[in-house]
Amino acid sequence: MIVFLIYVAIFVASFFIVKFVARKTVTDYTSLKTVTFGDESAVTPNRVASVISVLTIFLLWGAFTGSKLVPGFLHAPGPFIGDATFSYTAEADDGTQDDATVTVRVFEVGTEVDAPDVEPGEGWAKNDAETVGAWRSGLIRVDQNDEKGRDQGHRVVAVNGEAIAPGGSVQTEFGRVGMSPKGTLNFEPAKGWQMEPIWLPAPEAVWARFLEIASEGFRGSTLWEHLGYSLMRVIVGFFFGALVGIPLGYAMGLSDWFRGWFDPIVEFMRPVPPLALIPLVIIWAGIGEVGKIILLFLAALWIMAIAARSGVSGVRISKVHAAYSLGASKPQIMRHVIMPNSLPEIFTGARVAMGVCWGTVVAAELVAAEKGAGMMIMVASKFQNTDIVIMGIILIGIIGFGIDILMRWAERVLVPWKGKG
């Protein structure tokens, strides 16, 4: 919630700052024209907003992981590390009470430290020393070195002068001191707002892991082989999905018989997530490459069929009548009217289908894959190598975004009439 509120605050502040600066320096008044629906040129991405958006994400990522790439004053409060102390009051069966102090050395996980040296004190309740890792918690058996143990009814009744009972807790400046149902104290150091590296590593840790895998590989294959296999599967599955889906969509858009025959099938399969088909695909095609490509083929097929059908159905009838009045034949209508006017919808469907295929390839590679980005993420997750998981997600996103940019460029080149009426 805190991260979300900070993100919203940065978004609002950036919007008004950029708009104020643009208002003072604007010289191109075409950017202020009224938006016309259907004319995509009226709204284009604000590059400044894009840059600020990406920087904000990395800033929040670094701030909440204690990254060295982010200035220290921007870091979110981190976990407590150092020597924490609190006192406890012990009581025996004879009604006597005594106070002692517990010193806990909180250390960074992965480093080795010794418990601090403390004087035992003069009373029957002796001072204690323990070690606990940051973001962790540890039991503290304060009765073990006391002169009056549990056989004499030893029990802790207060922490820092505040009464405590089994199942209760007391908040100190260094963290929370709780009591188990059996009366054993448990110390949990303050965690701050930063994420533990095992859940979210810093950006430089992910970058270091990327360099390591790029040079040494992962499970016997290079990083580029893993990404290449994923890309190959997506392209092949998408290709066959488009190869079957586009003609099917054209047939459904041009023939009422085809529309009636295939519409129930397409509309039934469209909302079924590709992941739900994994067991069936394994039964039909096994766990090899064919099964993975079939799953991606099915992920793209229905989207491309619906896009082609929508493109054909959206052609203005006035254009068809105009072509007929000029003496065009049905093949010429198809070639010069239907196909050009349906291409924008098909390109939009292709971009959506490619995104779905990229989202499905990870799941497809979870099943007995030896190479692939999805396999790499799956194996890393088993060993809680979060840096590899995040690295794989980022690489999949970058490649998917690159493919989308390439398809946008192809759309501008091949369909320059899109949005021109």
Secondary structure, 3 states (H helix, E strand, C coil): CHHHHHHHHHHHHHHHHHHHHHHHHCCCHHHHCCCCCCCHHHCCCCHHHHHHHHHHHHHHHHHCCCCCCCCHHHCCCCCCCEEEEEEEEEECCCCCEEEEEEEEEEECCCCCCCCCCCCCCCCCCCCEEEEEECCCCEEECCCCCCCCCHHHCCEEEEECCEECCCCCEEECCCEEEEECCCCCEEEEECCCCCCCCCCCCCHHHHHHHHHHHHHHCECCECHHHHHHHHHHHHHHHHHHHHHHHHHHHHHHHHCHHHHHHHHHHHHHHCCCCHHHHHHHHHHHHCCCHHHHHHHHHHHHHHHHHHHHHHHHHCCCHHHHHHHHHCCCCHHHHHHHHHHHHHHHHHHHHHHHHHHHHHHHHHHHCCCCCCCCHHHHHHHHHHCCCHHHHHHHHHHHHHHHHHHHHHHHHHHHHHCCCCCCC
